[in-house]
Amino acid sequence: MIEGVKVKKLIKHCDDRGFFMELVRDDEDLLSRFGQASMSMSYPGVIKAFHYHEKQDDVWFFPSGNAQVVLYDLREDSLTKGQTDVFYMGEENPIVLVIPKGVAHGYRVLGNKPAAIIYFTTQSYDPNNPDEKRILWDDPMIGFDWKTKYR
């Protein structure tokens, strides 16, 4: 796994009323600090990739729908520089994924329904100086094939 990436398997506490699930706590070693919480929704088949941050870490969670999440380590000083990791997240696999600064990330919505993402950052978004660097979804440096492999 890419150096600094963390995966937290979530625990659902279910009863006859529904369920409760903790995502991120201040007594865990997931975030260096809290900056902002946001939510987004994407339609089936949409690819939102790639971007990375120089100042902030991200924490991603997909409460509905399913996504293929792709990470690529851009950090010069990392032991895992140039490594690609793929995670399948969402209703079928409820996990929290910590993405360190300097790791490019993006996702593709899987299945036939939209996917919602809730994400936390260690910095608040600054529209005057956004900490968001873009890389094309099909950039040859990353070289990720987003097509589903029929096996």
N, C-alpha and C positions, 0 to 999 in steps of 0.2 A: 504494500500500500504506500502511496505517496507520503513522504515525510510530513508530519504535522496534521494530516487528515485524521479526523476522529469520527467513529461511528457509534451511535448510542442506540441500541435495540430498545424499543419502547415497550412498556408493560401496560396492557389494558386491564383495568379493574371493572369487570362486567357484573351487572346484576339485572333484575327484571325491569329496571327503569332505563337501561342503556349502558354507557360506559364512561369512565373517566381515565385520562391519560396525561401524565406530566410530560412536557416537552423539554424545557430548559430551566434549571434551577441555579440560584446564585452560589450554592455550596458545592457545585460540580466544577471540574476543571475543563469546561468547554470553552468559555469566553474569557479573554483577558479583561474585558470590561463590556458593559452594555451600551449600545448607541441608539438603535432604532429597531422597531418591529414593523414589518410590512406584509402585504398579501397581494398576490397576483393570480390571474386565471388565464389559461391558454387553451385553445381549441385542439381537437384531435389532429395529430400529424404535424403540429407546429414544432419547429425547431427554433429555440432561442439560444444561440451560441455564436461566438464565445465572447466572454469578457473576463477581466481580472481587475484586482485592486492592488494599489501600492501601500495603502494605509490601514485597510480594514480586513477583518476576517468575517466570513459569512457562516450562518447556521441555516440549513435548509430542511424543511419538512413539508411533505405533500399530504394534506389531510383527506383529499378526495382525488380520484383519478389515479393514474399511474404514469411514471416517467422513467426514461432512460437518462441517467445523469452521467456526463462525461467530464472528467478532470484531466488537466495536462499541466505538469509541473514546469514552470518557466524560470524558476529561481536558480540563478547562477551558482549560489553557494549550497544548494541542496544535494544531498546524497541521492535523491531520486529525480534529479533534473532530466527532463525529456520523457519521463514515465507517464503513461496514460492509465487511468483507473476508470472503470465503468461500474455504476451502481444502479440497481433497479429499485425504485422507491415508490411509495404510495399506499393505496388501500391494501394491496396484496403483500406489501413488505413495509410496515410502519417503522421507519428509522429516522433519526436525526443525524444529519451529516454536517460536520464542521469542515469548512474550506478555508485554509490559511491564505493570507495575502500572498500574491505572487503565483497563485495556482489558477490557471484559466479554467472556467467552468461554463457549462451549458447543458441544456436538456432537450429531449424530444418527448412529446406527449404520446403515450402508447394507448391503444384501444380505441373505442368508439365514443368516449365521453370526454368532456373537458377535464383538465387537471388544475387543481388549485395548489398554490405554493404559499406557505407562510415562511418568512425568513427574518432572521435577526442579524444585526450587524454590530460591530464594535465601534462604529463611528456613525453619526447622523449624516444624512445626505446633504451636501452643500451644493445647491444649484449654481453658485458662482464659481466653484472650483470642484467639479465632480471627480471623485476618485473611481473612475470607471474607464478602463482602456479596452477597446474593442479589437477583436480578431474575427475574421470571416469564419462562418460555420464550416466551410470546406477548405480552410487554409491548409496548404500542402505541408507546412512545418508540423502541424498536428497530425494531419493525414487520417482523420477518423472517418470510417465508412458508416454513415447513419442508416443505411438500408437494413431492414430486417432480413436475417438469414433464415431461409426456410430449410429446416432439417428434417 
